[in-house]
């Protein structure tokens, strides 16, 4: 997967792109992220990329000229992207399902807004998809873009040390994840559930499934279709190499 990230503040995103699972995956070419400074496509010597909104009102708007020139230059150099995604509070809600779908794209461009956003004409003609990470407003689209990149890159083959980890994340099956424990087996009077120490893989799978349903019902009942989820059977076979410590 290749991602071109267009931003007015490249310094905001470069640090996180070098850290943790994301940084390691990019370093090992599991995925590629290229950061582009929008000011490099400005039309005037002052590198101005924003202007006052028509009709008045507070805030500034990113001008269409620099942004479109940047997008067209990327297309000329790298070809037509599978999606040009604008990170905006009024976009579609980003979910694990959309992450799974987008992770299969070969090449996407992310456009990050600043101030009051980008000119509507750019949204209508050049943007193919609009995404929101939640019902709140941030100072710009850089942090949402990093959220999206992290969610997509960790799904790429080879990004995680154990590929099964991503398959058991919360929301992969419209359920929240089950509780997890590690050593020691007893800590300050609190014990790890016996089933997790039993070595019985079938019992462990059933326990995890039941706990996922229980936690989802308590915390996110909107994720559950009661007529189907509560009677659903857990997987019947263990993944290859599954072990109990």
ROBAVO-900806 format. One record per residue (C-alpha): residue in one letter; x negated, y negated, z negated. Coordinates in steps of 0.5 Angstrom, whole numbers, padded with zeros to 4 digits, always signed. Each point is the difference from the previous one (the first is absolute). Example, Ala and Ser with C-alpha at 12.3 -4.5 7.8 and 13.67 -1.06 7.14 Angstrom:
! residues 2
A-0025+0009-0016 S-0002-0007+0002 
This chain:
! residues 245
X+0000+0000+0000 X-0002-0007+0002 X+0003-0006-0004 X-0002-0007+0002 X+0002-0005-0005 X+0001-0008+0002 X+0000-0004-0006 X-0002-0008-0002 X-0004+0003-0006 X-0004+0005+0002 X-0004+0000-0007 X+0006+0002-0004 X+0000+0007+0004 X-0007+0002+0001 X-0002+0002-0007 X+0006+0005-0001 X-0002+0003+0007 X-0006+0002-0003 X+0002+0003-0006 X+0003+0007-0003 X+0003+0005+0005 X+0001-0005+0005 X-0007-0003+0000 X-0003+0008+0001 X+0005+0001+0005 X-0002-0006+0004 X-0007+0002-0001 X+0001+0007+0003 X+0004-0003+0006 X+0006+0004-0003 X+0003-0006+0003 X-0002-0007+0002 X+0002-0007-0002 X-0002-0006+0003 X+0001-0007-0003 X+0002-0006+0004 X-0001-0007-0002 X+0006-0004+0003 X-0004-0007-0001 X-0004+0003+0006 X+0006-0001+0005 X+0001-0007-0002 X+0002-0005+0005 X-0004-0006-0003 X-0007-0002-0003 X+0003+0000-0007 X+0002+0008+0001 X+0008-0002-0002 X+0004+0006+0000 X+0006-0003-0003 X+0005-0006+0000 X+0006-0003-0003 X+0007+0003+0002 X+0005-0003+0005 X+0006-0002-0004 X-0004-0002-0006 X-0001+0003-0007 X-0005+0003-0004 X-0006+0004+0002 X-0004+0001+0006 X+0001+0005+0006 X-0006+0004+0004 X+0000-0003+0007 X+0002+0005+0006 X-0006-0002+0004 X-0006+0003-0004 X+0004+0006-0002 X+0002+0002+0007 X-0007-0001+0003 X-0003+0004-0006 X+0005+0006+0002 X-0001-0001+0007 X-0007+0001+0000 X+0000+0006-0005 X+0005+0003+0006 X-0005-0002+0005 X-0006+0003-0004 X+0004+0006-0003 X+0006+0002+0004 X+0007-0001-0002 X+0001+0002-0007 X+0006+0005-0002 X+0002-0005-0005 X-0001-0007-0002 X+0003-0001-0007 X+0001-0006-0003 X+0000+0000-0008 X+0006-0004-0003 X+0005+0000-0005 X+0006+0001+0004 X-0003+0006+0004 X+0002+0007-0001 X-0002+0003-0006 X-0006+0004+0000 X+0001+0007-0003 X-0004+0006+0000 X+0004+0003+0006 X-0002-0006+0004 X-0007+0001-0002 X+0000+0007+0002 X+0003-0002+0007 X-0005-0006+0001 X-0006+0004-0002 X+0001+0004+0006 X-0001-0006+0005 X-0007-0001+0003 X-0001-0007+0000 X+0004-0006-0003 X-0001-0007-0001 X+0002-0004-0007 X+0002-0007+0000 X+0000-0003-0007 X+0004-0007-0001 X-0002-0006-0005 X+0004-0006-0002 X+0007+0001+0002 X-0002+0005+0006 X-0001+0000+0007 X+0004-0003+0006 X+0006+0004+0001 X-0001+0000+0008 X-0006+0004-0002 X+0004+0005-0004 X+0005+0001+0006 X-0005+0001+0005 X-0006+0003-0002 X+0002+0003-0007 X+0002+0007+0001 X+0002+0002-0007 X+0000-0004-0007 X-0001+0003-0007 X+0001-0002-0007 X-0003+0004-0006 X+0005-0003-0005 X+0005-0005-0001 X-0004-0006-0003 X-0005-0005+0003 X-0008+0000+0000 X-0004-0006+0003 X-0002+0004+0006 X+0001+0006+0004 X-0007+0003-0002 X+0001+0004-0006 X+0006+0003+0003 X-0004+0002+0006 X-0005+0003-0004 X+0006+0004-0004 X+0002+0002+0007 X-0007+0002+0002 X-0002+0004-0006 X+0007+0004+0001 X-0002+0002+0007 X-0007+0001-0001 X+0000+0005-0005 X+0005+0004+0004 X-0005+0001+0005 X-0004+0007+0001 X-0006+0000-0004 X+0002-0006-0004 X+0001+0003-0007 X-0004+0006-0003 X+0006+0004-0001 X+0005-0001+0006 X+0005+0004-0004 X+0000-0006-0005 X+0004-0005+0005 X+0005+0005+0001 X+0002+0000-0007 X+0000-0007-0001 X+0006-0004-0002 X+0006-0001+0005 X-0003+0005+0005 X+0006+0004-0001 X+0005-0005-0003 X-0002+0001-0007 X-0005-0003-0005 X-0006+0004-0002 X+0000+0005-0006 X-0004-0001-0006 X-0007+0001+0000 X-0005+0003-0005 X-0008+0001-0001 X-0004+0002-0005 X+0000+0001-0006 X+0006+0004-0001 X+0001-0003-0007 X-0001-0007-0001 X+0002-0004-0006 X+0006+0005-0002 X+0003+0000+0007 X-0001+0007+0004 X+0000+0001+0008 X+0006+0004+0002 X-0001+0007-0001 X+0003+0002+0007 X-0006-0004+0003 X-0005+0004-0004 X+0003+0007+0002 X-0003+0001+0007 X+0007+0002+0003 X+0000-0004+0006 X+0008+0001+0001 X+0002-0003-0007 X-0005-0006+0001 X+0003-0001+0007 X+0007+0000-0003 X-0002-0004-0006 X-0003-0005+0004 X+0006-0001+0005 X+0005+0000-0006 X-0004-0005-0004 X+0000-0004+0007 X+0007+0000+0001 X+0001-0002-0008 X-0004-0006+0001 X+0003-0002+0006 X+0007+0000-0003 X-0002-0004-0006 X-0005-0005+0004 X+0003+0000+0007 X+0006+0003+0001 X+0001-0004+0006 X-0005+0005+0003 X+0004+0006-0001 X+0006+0003+0004 X+0003+0004-0006 X+0004+0005+0005 X-0006+0002+0003 X-0006-0001-0004 X+0002+0003-0007 X+0001+0006+0003 X-0006+0000+0005 X-0005+0006-0001 X-0007-0001-0002 X-0005+0002+0005 X-0001+0008+0000 X-0007+0001+0002 X-0007-0003-0003 X-0004-0004+0004 X-0007+0003+0002 X-0005+0000-0005 X+0005-0003-0006 X-0003+0002-0007 X+0002-0002-0007 X-0006-0002-0004 
